[in-house]
């Protein structure tokens, strides 16, 4: 997995002993692996500490303080058949042969795989609903390590990993966990009802997709379920936003995956949904954004078929609070183009700008 790019402190609610615990944090991976034609957000959830000698021993739920981890993703958390419920099932030696295994969803205390003497145990947690696109709930269960196991202690960044959670990009992850450990003096600590909410996108809406759901099929029998119409890679290009829609924050990034590696694409802004959102045929794809079109930025797709904007979208687009704008990527597909035009487009992406 590439370096993780976003780290935000989350709310730490009631505790019976604070010790040196400082709350929950999460990070979202910089890359967006496409699995089964769907770009994923790979999130890691941590317990954070202000010192290196406090430790986390258990993540649990009971009848008084239940544990729940859930997602808005109708597909549930991504579960690879070769993976498992905990980090003990993850064998990194398999990654070169089963690359999708690296993005499996699992829980842990400290360790991210089955190497280095992982001592993780679990009792009473029913993972069956979680493996069937449902939540992970526990009112009489825990995953844990015995005290003083090396993986119980914070890493170099002052954190103990408790879960990796993979969902469709743009969906949210939320929940509540109970934590037990020891402080620097060796006293037992409990941090109850630790709640978290993790958005994996900017909150805009995708439309005009290659599956014909908005009323118009792709131009030459090249539908897809992964964004725009099918291109020469065997995928559609999916466009989505990262960051926020705040003009003041000015941190919106438009990202597209499923592109033809090494080829350029133009990100552009429009005022309207073309043909009410169903789009019109254009090249190998659908033109979905139009009216007052503004060219934003040309970007080259990486070797993995991904690109993202680096310029100020709100500045280049001249947007104001309350403006509803539509975005799309027009990109080259010269060699294996399904319809022979040599270019294609992503889905449309709509958002409302805020102050």
C-alpha positions in Angstrom: 0.0 0.0 0.0 1.3 3.5 -0.8 1.8 6.2 1.8 -1.4 7.3 3.5 -2.3 10.9 3.0 -5.0 12.2 5.3 -4.9 12.1 9.1 -7.7 13.7 11.2 -8.4 13.5 14.9 -11.8 12.3 15.8 -14.1 12.8 18.8 -13.1 11.1 22.0 -16.2 10.9 24.3 -16.6 9.7 27.9 -13.7 7.8 29.5 -13.3 6.2 32.9 -9.5 6.9 32.9 -7.9 9.2 30.4 -4.3 8.1 30.8 -2.3 9.4 27.8 -4.9 8.4 25.2 -5.8 11.3 22.9 -8.6 10.0 20.7 -9.2 8.2 17.4 -7.6 9.1 14.1 -8.0 7.8 10.5 -6.1 7.9 7.3 -7.2 7.3 3.7 -4.8 5.8 1.2 -3.6 8.1 -1.6 -4.4 5.5 -4.2 -7.9 4.2 -5.2 -7.6 0.6 -6.2 -10.3 -0.5 -8.7 -11.7 -3.8 -7.6 -14.5 -5.5 -9.6 -14.7 -2.3 -11.6 -15.2 -0.1 -8.5 -12.7 2.4 -7.1 -12.2 1.9 -3.4 -11.3 4.0 -0.4 -8.9 2.2 1.9 -9.2 3.6 5.4 -7.1 2.8 8.5 -8.5 3.6 12.0 -6.1 4.2 14.9 -6.2 4.9 18.6 -3.8 7.8 19.3 -1.6 8.3 22.3 0.6 11.2 23.7 3.3 8.9 25.0 5.1 5.8 23.9 4.5 3.6 27.0 0.7 3.6 27.3 -0.8 0.6 25.5 -4.0 -0.6 23.9 -5.0 -4.1 25.0 -8.5 -4.6 23.7 -11.2 -3.3 21.4 -14.6 -4.5 22.6 -18.3 -4.1 23.0 -20.7 -5.2 25.8 -24.3 -4.9 26.6 -23.9 -1.5 28.3 -21.4 -0.1 25.7 -21.8 -2.0 22.4 -19.4 -1.8 19.5 -20.5 -1.0 16.0 -18.7 -0.3 12.7 -20.9 0.4 9.7 -20.8 2.0 6.2 -23.2 3.8 3.9 -21.9 1.6 1.1 -24.6 -0.8 -0.1 -21.9 -3.3 -1.0 -20.6 -3.3 2.6 -17.0 -3.5 3.5 -14.8 -5.1 0.8 -13.9 -8.7 1.8 -11.4 -10.6 -0.3 -12.0 -14.4 -0.4 -8.3 -15.0 0.5 -8.5 -12.6 3.4 -10.1 -12.8 6.8 -11.7 -11.1 9.7 -8.5 -10.1 11.5 -5.0 -9.1 10.5 -3.8 -12.7 11.4 -5.4 -13.8 8.1 -3.3 -11.4 6.0 -0.2 -12.9 4.4 1.8 -10.1 2.7 3.7 -12.8 0.7 0.5 -13.3 -1.3 0.2 -9.6 -2.4 2.3 -10.1 -5.6 0.0 -12.9 -6.7 -3.3 -11.6 -5.2 -2.9 -7.8 -5.2 -6.5 -7.2 -4.1 -5.8 -8.9 -0.8 -3.9 -5.9 0.3 -7.2 -4.0 0.4 -9.2 -6.5 2.5 -11.1 -5.2 5.5 -10.0 -6.5 8.9 -9.6 -5.6 12.6 -6.5 -5.7 14.7 -4.5 -4.4 17.6 -1.3 -2.9 16.3 -0.3 -5.5 13.6 -1.3 -5.2 10.0 -0.6 -8.8 8.9 0.5 -12.3 10.2 4.2 -11.5 10.4 6.4 -10.4 13.3 4.7 -12.6 15.9 1.2 -11.2 15.7 -0.5 -12.1 19.0 -4.0 -11.0 18.2 -7.0 -13.0 19.7 -10.7 -12.6 19.5 -13.6 -13.9 21.5 -17.4 -13.6 21.0 -17.4 -11.3 17.9 -19.8 -12.5 15.2 -18.2 -11.6 11.9 -20.9 -13.2 9.7 -23.0 -10.1 9.1 -19.9 -8.1 8.4 -18.9 -10.7 5.7 -22.4 -10.4 4.2 -22.3 -6.6 3.5 -23.6 -5.8 6.9 -22.2 -4.0 10.0 -19.7 -5.3 12.5 -21.5 -5.3 15.8 -20.6 -6.7 19.2 -22.3 -6.6 22.6 -20.4 -9.4 24.2 -17.1 -9.7 22.2 -13.6 -8.4 21.8 -10.4 -8.6 19.8 -7.3 -8.2 22.0 -3.7 -9.0 22.9 -2.4 -9.9 26.3 -0.8 -6.9 28.1 2.7 -5.9 27.2 2.7 -7.5 23.8 4.9 -5.4 21.5 2.0 -4.6 19.2 0.0 -3.0 22.0 2.3 0.0 22.1 2.0 3.1 19.9 4.1 3.2 16.7 6.5 6.0 15.7 3.5 8.2 15.0 2.0 7.6 18.4 -0.8 5.4 17.2 -2.1 1.8 17.5 -3.9 0.4 14.5 -7.3 -1.1 15.2 -8.8 -1.7 11.7 -8.4 -1.5 8.0 -11.8 -0.7 6.3 -12.3 -0.6 2.5 -15.4 0.8 0.9 -16.6 2.2 -2.4 -15.0 5.6 -2.8 -17.3 8.4 -1.8 -19.2 6.4 0.9 -18.9 7.0 4.6 -17.7 4.8 7.5 -19.0 5.4 11.1 -19.2 3.7 14.4 -18.4 3.4 18.1 -15.8 1.3 19.8 -14.8 0.6 23.4 -11.0 0.6 24.3 -9.1 -1.0 27.2 -5.4 -0.7 27.9 -2.9 0.5 30.4 -1.4 3.9 31.1 2.3 4.7 31.8 1.9 3.7 35.4 0.5 0.3 34.5 -3.0 1.2 35.6 -6.0 -0.1 33.6 -7.6 2.4 31.4 -11.0 2.4 29.7 -12.1 4.8 26.9 -15.8 4.3 26.4 -18.0 5.2 23.4 -15.3 6.4 21.1 -17.3 7.6 18.1 -16.0 8.2 14.6 -17.4 9.4 11.2 -15.2 9.1 8.1 -16.3 10.6 4.8 -14.2 9.3 1.9 -15.2 11.9 -0.7 -16.3 15.5 -1.0 -20.0 14.7 -0.9 -21.0 15.5 -4.5 -23.3 13.4 -6.6 -22.3 11.3 -9.6 -24.7 11.1 -12.6 -24.7 10.3 -16.3 -23.1 6.9 -15.8 -22.2 4.3 -18.4 -24.8 1.8 -17.1 -27.7 3.7 -18.8 -29.3 4.4 -15.4 -29.9 8.0 -16.4 -31.7 7.1 -19.6 -29.1 7.0 -22.4 -27.0 4.0 -23.3 -23.3 4.3 -24.4 -22.8 5.0 -28.1 -21.5 1.6 -29.4 -22.6 -1.1 -26.9 -19.8 -0.1 -24.5 -21.6 0.2 -21.1 -19.8 0.0 -17.8 -20.7 0.0 -14.1 -17.6 1.8 -13.0 -18.2 5.4 -14.1 -18.4 6.6 -17.7 -18.7 4.4 -20.8 -16.2 1.6 -21.3 -12.8 2.5 -22.7 -9.9 0.5 -24.0 -8.8 -0.6 -20.5 -12.0 -2.6 -20.0 -13.3 -0.1 -17.4 -15.2 3.2 -17.5 -13.5 6.3 -16.1 -15.0 7.3 -12.8 -14.8 10.9 -11.6 -15.3 11.9 -8.0 -14.2 14.7 -5.6 -11.9 14.7 -2.6 -11.6 17.3 0.1 -14.5 19.7 0.6 -16.8 22.0 -1.3 -15.8 25.0 0.8 -14.6 28.0 -1.2 -12.7 29.2 1.8 -10.9 25.9 2.4 -10.1 25.7 -1.4 -9.1 22.1 -1.1 -11.4 20.3 -3.6 -9.5 17.8 -5.7 -11.2 16.2 -8.7 -9.9 12.6 -9.2 -10.5 10.1 -12.0 -9.7 6.4 -12.1 -10.0 3.8 -14.8 -8.2 6.0 -17.4 -5.9 4.9 -20.2 -2.3 5.1 -18.7 -0.1 7.9 -20.0 -2.9 9.7 -21.9 -4.0 13.3 -21.2 -7.4 14.4 -20.1 -9.2 17.8 -19.7 -11.1 18.5 -16.5 -13.9 21.0 -17.2 -16.8 22.7 -15.4 -20.3 23.3 -16.7 -23.5 25.0 -15.3 -26.0 22.4 -16.5 -26.7 18.7 -16.7 -26.8 18.0 -20.4 -30.2 16.6 -21.6 -31.4 16.7 -18.0 -28.6 14.4 -16.8 -28.8 11.6 -19.4 -26.1 13.3 -21.6 -25.6 13.1 -25.3 -23.3 10.8 -27.3 -19.9 12.3 -27.8 -17.0 10.2 -29.0 -16.9 6.9 -27.1 -18.8 8.3 -24.2 -21.5 10.7 -23.0 -21.2 14.5 -22.7 -22.9 15.2 -19.4 -21.8 18.7 -18.3 -22.4 21.8 -20.4 -23.4 25.5 -20.4 -20.8 28.1 -19.6 -18.1 25.5 -19.9 -14.7 26.4 -18.3 -11.6 24.5 -19.0 -10.0 23.8 -15.6 -6.8 21.7 -16.1 -5.2 19.1 -18.4 -3.6 16.2 -16.5 -1.8 13.1 -17.6 -3.0 9.7 -16.4 -0.5 7.7 -14.3 0.7 4.2 -15.1 -2.2 2.9 -13.0 -4.7 5.0 -15.0 -5.4 7.7 -12.4 -5.2 11.5 -12.5 -6.2 14.3 -10.2 -6.3 18.1 -10.4 -3.7 20.2 -8.7 -5.1 23.7 -9.4 -7.7 25.6 -7.5 -11.0 24.4 -8.8 -13.1 27.1 -7.0 -10.7 29.8 -8.3 -10.5 28.7 -11.9 -14.2 28.0 -11.9 -15.1 31.5 -10.5 -17.7 29.9 -8.2 -19.8 31.6 -5.5 -21.4 30.1 -2.4 -24.6 28.3 -3.4 -23.5 27.7 -7.0 -24.3 24.2 -8.3 -21.7 23.1 -10.8 -21.1 20.0 -12.9 -17.7 18.5 -13.7 -16.4 16.0 -16.2 -13.2 14.6 -17.6 -12.6 14.4 -21.4 -9.7 12.1 -22.1 -7.8 10.4 -24.9 -8.1 6.7 -25.7 -6.3 6.4 -29.0 -5.3 2.8 -29.5 -8.0 0.5 -28.2 -11.0 2.8 -28.4 -14.2 0.7 -28.5 -16.1 3.0 -30.9 -13.1 4.3 -32.9 -13.3 8.0 -32.0 -10.1 8.0 -30.0 -11.5 9.8 -26.9 -14.0 9.2 -24.1 -15.5 10.9 -21.0 -16.0 10.1 -17.4 -19.3 10.2 -15.6 -20.6 13.6 -14.6 -20.1 14.9 -11.0 -22.3 17.5 -9.4 -21.7 19.5 -6.3 -23.0 22.6 -4.4 -20.3 25.1 -3.4 -20.3 26.5 0.2 -18.6 29.4 1.9 
